[in-house]
């Protein structure tokens, strides 16, 4: 009969190779995470990295050729239950130059839609520090619905005061 002896004295991978492997994995994770963050935050343009365009590409210049259509101040009286009694809001709509006149004609309808929405929002939602991001997205969606056809690209909040 033959006996097999198992020895636990020596690991299968030498310590120097193990250190190199660990450093390689950590480096890959850090570089991958940094690349993801850069692309997600807009610091890195993945399209430009893979030959999709240059800094002077037509999409970028079209984005810069924009007009801002102002939305007059909206004053909303808030109901009981909060510290604030009034909300004052004003903003601007980011539109392409070719749609500026059409959107300008629709500003009263946009103002009506935003006024109706802001009156329906709960006071505690307005007082939440993170509320402005959610409210901005909802108001942008309403402005896009009223103007139609994808004419409004963005909503810039210029005044949002609770008092």
Phi, psi and omega in degrees: 000145179252144179250138175253133181253125178259127181246129178262013186287322185244126174288161184284334179247128179297152183300325180294321178290325180295319179296318178296321178295316180296315179297323178295317179293316179297317179298318179296319179294317180295313180294320177296317178295319178295319177295319178297313180299317181297319179289321182291322182276350178094002179289330180242133177261106182300328179296322179289328180292327184254027174080017182279349180170171177244173179302330181264026184295156184299326181297320181292318180290328176292325179293325180286335179277072184234155173244155178244120180261118184286145171251120182301165181298137176246125179248118182244127174276131184266149180285179179291161177111357179224168178286326183276147179253334183221153173238128175246123183231139167212156183199185177222144178262130177271114182228157174291150183303323182290344180253002187299316182293320179296317181290322178301323179291337181265001183303319177300323178291321177296316179300317178298316180295319180290321178298315178298317180295313183295329177290334182274346182284138178292146181299320181295331177289326179289328183279349178291131182300330181269006186290328186300324179295314179293316180297320180298317179296319179293319180291323176298316180299320179293320178295320178293324179294317182293315184281331177068163173068017178066030182284327181266123181267326184202161175241123178257124179272116180260338178209129178211091188238126173258126175216000000 
